[in-house]
Amino acid sequence: MIYLKLLTTSGCSKCDQAKNIIEKVQPDFPDMRLEIINLVEHPELAVKYGIMVSPALIINEKVAFIGGIKEGQLRERLMQEGDQL
């Protein structure tokens, strides 16, 4: 299983783009589970992961991307995580 946490803030256009990219690749990774978390509601997660900007993507409890996501890089990272399972 690949667990993703997308850490976002309200009104963040890059957060919306990141969510769209994740949803686009999700069908190719059926073992992927996504949780979208608003950092305003859960500021303790920004501290836990050392996040200063949004969006941030946590994959299997490791910070993978901060400030934006590119589809190709996300696919590559998810394939690496899948190989480690």
C-alpha positions in Angstrom: 0.0 0.0 0.0 1.2 3.5 -0.8 -0.1 6.2 1.5 -0.2 9.8 0.4 -1.0 12.9 2.5 -1.5 16.1 0.5 -1.0 19.0 2.8 -2.8 22.1 1.5 -4.1 25.5 2.4 -7.3 27.2 1.4 -7.1 29.3 -1.8 -3.9 27.6 -2.9 -3.9 27.2 -6.7 -0.8 25.0 -6.6 -2.6 22.8 -4.1 -5.5 22.4 -6.5 -3.1 21.5 -9.3 -1.3 18.9 -7.1 -4.6 17.3 -6.3 -5.6 17.1 -10.0 -2.2 15.5 -10.8 -2.6 12.9 -8.0 -6.1 12.1 -9.1 -4.9 11.7 -12.7 -2.3 9.1 -11.8 -4.3 7.4 -9.1 -5.9 4.8 -11.5 -2.4 3.6 -12.5 -1.6 2.9 -8.8 -4.5 0.9 -7.3 -2.6 0.4 -4.0 -2.4 4.2 -3.5 -4.5 5.9 -0.8 -4.8 9.6 -0.6 -5.7 11.8 2.3 -6.0 15.6 1.7 -5.3 17.6 4.9 -5.7 21.4 5.3 -2.7 22.8 7.2 -4.8 25.6 8.7 -6.9 23.0 10.5 -3.9 20.8 11.3 -0.9 23.1 11.9 0.8 20.4 13.9 1.5 18.5 10.7 3.4 21.4 9.3 5.7 21.3 12.3 5.9 17.4 12.2 7.1 17.4 8.6 8.9 20.7 8.6 6.7 22.2 5.9 6.8 26.0 5.4 4.9 26.2 2.1 2.0 24.4 0.5 1.3 22.1 -1.2 3.4 19.4 0.3 3.1 15.7 -0.5 4.0 13.0 2.0 4.5 9.5 0.7 4.6 6.7 3.3 5.4 9.2 6.0 8.3 10.8 4.1 8.3 14.3 2.6 8.3 13.8 -1.2 7.4 17.2 -2.7 7.1 20.7 -1.4 5.7 23.7 -3.3 4.3 21.7 -6.3 4.2 18.4 -8.1 5.0 17.4 -11.6 3.3 14.3 -13.0 6.4 12.6 -14.3 8.2 13.0 -11.1 5.2 11.8 -9.1 4.8 8.7 -11.3 8.5 7.9 -10.8 8.4 8.3 -7.1 5.2 6.1 -6.8 6.9 3.4 -8.9 9.9 3.5 -6.5 7.6 3.2 -3.5 5.7 0.3 -5.1 8.9 -1.6 -5.7 9.8 -1.3 -2.0 6.5 -3.0 -1.0 
